[in-house]
Amino acid sequence: MDVNKEEILEELRSVFLNKTFDALLPPLVYAVSNSIFGLLPAVILAVTTALFNFTRRLIKKENWKYSLGGLVGVIFASSLAYLSNNASSYFIPALTSSSLFLLTALITLLVGKPLAAWASHLSRGWPLAWFWRDDVKPAYREVTIFWAIYFGLRLTIQLNLFFSEAVLNLAWVNIILGWPAISVVLIISYIYGVWRLNNLGGPGVDEFKKEKEPPWDGQKRGF
C-alpha cells in the first residue's frame, strides 16, 4: 500500500491554516462573550469577528470565499439566537449539519451507493461504474459506516449539550469535533480505504479505464 505522507500533511496544513481559524474563532468568541456579557453583545462580537476575518483576507488578497461563507453562516446563526432569545440556538446550523450528514450516510448505505464513493467521485472525477464493482464498493461502504458512526456520536453529544443549554461546552465540542476531528476521520478513511482496495484485489481506476484484464496491480494511490 502506497500512502503519500506528504499529500496527507499538505491536506492538514490546508485545513488548519486556511479553514480552522475562520470557522472556529467566531463560535468561541460568541460562547465566551455570552457567558460574560450576555446574548446581544455575544451576537455583535461574533459577527464582528467573522467580518474581521473576511476583511483581513480581502486586504491580504488571500482566498476569501471560505471566510465569506463563514460570515454568512455566523450572521444566520446569530440571527437564530437573537430572534429566539436563546443562546443555544446559535448552534442549530451545526446540529442540522450533523443530522444531514448522518442521514445521508445512512440512506446511501441502505440503497447500496455509499456516500464515500459519491464524495470520491465528485472530488476526483473517477467513473461511477468503478465504485460499484463488487471488488471495490466494500471499501467505500465500510468507510461510509465509519463516517456514520462519527456523525452519530457527534450529533448525540451536540444534542445533549444543546438541550442542557451548555453554550460554552457546546462551542468547545463543535471546535474539537469540527475540522480537527474531521481531519483525523478523513486521514483514517484514506489510509484504511487504500489498504482495503488493495486487499479486495480489484483493478485500479486507471486499469479499469483501460479495461485491463487481471491480474491487476490495484489502486495504489487515492481513495
N, C-alpha and C positions, 0 to 999 in steps of 0.2 A: 504493500500500500504506500503510495507516494502522497503525503500530505505536505503541502508547501507552507512551511512555518512563516516565511516572510509575508506571504499573502494573508495569513491569519493576523499577524501582527499589524500589518497595514490597515486591515479592517478595524482592528481595535483602536488604533490611533485615530482613524477617521471618525469612529463612533464617539469616542470620548472627547476629542478635541473640537469637533465640529458640531456635534449634536447635544451632548450631555449638558454642557453649560447652559445653552439656550433653553433646553427643555426642562431642566430640573431646578434652576435657580428661582424662577417666579413662584412655583408652588411652595418652596421652602420659605421664601420671603413672606408669602401670604399667611402660612401657618404660624410662623413666629410672630408676625405683626398682629394677627388675630388674637393670639394668646396674651399679648401685651397691651395693645391699643383698642382692640375691638374690630368689628366686621368692616365698617366703612373705610377706616384707614388701611386695613389689610387689602381691600379691593383696590384702592388707589395705588398703594405701593407695589402690588403685584403687576398691575397694568403698566405702571411707570418702569418697572424693571424690565418687562418684556419689550417695551418701547425703546428703552435704552439699548438693549441687546440688538434690536433691529437697526437702530440708528448707527450704532457702533460698526456694524458690519457694512452698512452702506458707505460710511465715511472711509473705512479701510479698504473698500472695494473688494470685500470678501463675498462668498456665497451667501446671499441674504434671503433666499427663498425659504429655507427652513426656519429662519428667525421670523419671517412674515407669517408663516403658518403657526408658529408658536404664539405670536402676538394675537392673532385672530382667536386661537384656542383659549388664551388667557382671558381675553375680553368676554368670550362666550361663557367660560366657567365662572368668571367673576360676576357676570350678569345673573347667572342662575343663583349664586349665593346671595347677592344683594336683593333680588326680587323675591326670593323665598324667605329672606331674613334668617337663613340657616347656613352657618359657615361650612358645614359638611357638604352642602350642595355643590361647592366648588369642584368636588371630585366625582360628580356624576358622570362627566365625559370619560374619566378613567375607568369607572365601573362599566360603562357602556362598551368601551373598547375591549375590556377583558371578556365581557359577555359575548360580544360578537365574534371574537377570535375563537373562543371556546365552542360556540355554536357552529361556526363554520368548519372547524376541525372535525367535530362530531358528525356533521352532515356529510362531509366529503368522505369520511371513513365508512359511513353507512351505505353510501352509494358506490363505494369501491373506487373512488377517484381522489386519493388523499391530497390534502392541502399542500403538503411539502412538494409534491410533484407539480402542482399548479404554480407554486411560488418559484420553483426552479425553471419551469417552462417560461414564465413571464420575464424572469430576470436574465436568463441565458439564451432563450430562443430555441432551445432544443426541441426536436419534433415530439409531439404528444404521444405518437404511437410507440416510441421507445419507452416512455414512462409506464405504459400499461402492459408491458411484457411480463410474463409470469416470473422471469428470472431478473427482473428489475424492480417491479412495483413493491414487493415486500419491504425493501429498504425504505421507500418513501412512506409506506403505511406505518412502519414502526416508528419512524421519526415523527410522523404526524400524531401518533399516540403519545409520544413524549411531549410534544407541544401541547396537546390537550390536557395532559396531567399538569403541566406548568401553569397554563392559564386557569385551570380549575382551582389549583391551590392559591393562585394569586387572587382570583375573584372571591374565594372563601374568606381569605384574610381581609381583603378590602371591605367586604360586606359587614363583617364583624365589627370592624373599626368604624365604618360609616354609621351603622345603627347605634353604636355606643357614643357617637359624636366625638371621637378621639381625634380631633383635627390634626394636631401636631404629629401624632403617631401615624395617622393616615398619610400625611405628607412624606414622612420618612420611609414608609413602606412603598409608596409609589416611586420614590427615588431609588431605593435599593432593588425593587422588583421591576424597575423600568429598564433603561438602556444597559446598566451594568449587568443585571440578571439575563436580559435578552441576549447580550453579547456572549455570555457563558453558554446559554442554551444553543445559540447558533454554532458556536465552535464545537460543542459536543456533537451536535447534529451533523456537522460537516465531517468530523473525524469518524464518527460511527457510520455515517452514510457511505463514505468512500470504502471503508472496510467491508461493510455489508454487501455492497455492489460486487466487490471482488469475490466475496465469499459465495455469492449466489451463482457466479460463473457465467453471467450473461455477457453480451457484447458491450463494448464501449459505445458512446454516442457516434464517434467517427466511423467505427466499424459497422454500426447499424446503418448509417447513411450510405456507406459504400456497399452495403449488402454483402459483407464478407461472410464466408462460411466458417463454422467452428473448426478447429479450436480458436477461441478469442483471447486476446490479451486482457480484455475487460477495461473498465473505467478506471484510469489511473489518476486523474485529476478532475476536480469539480464534482459537485453533487447537486 
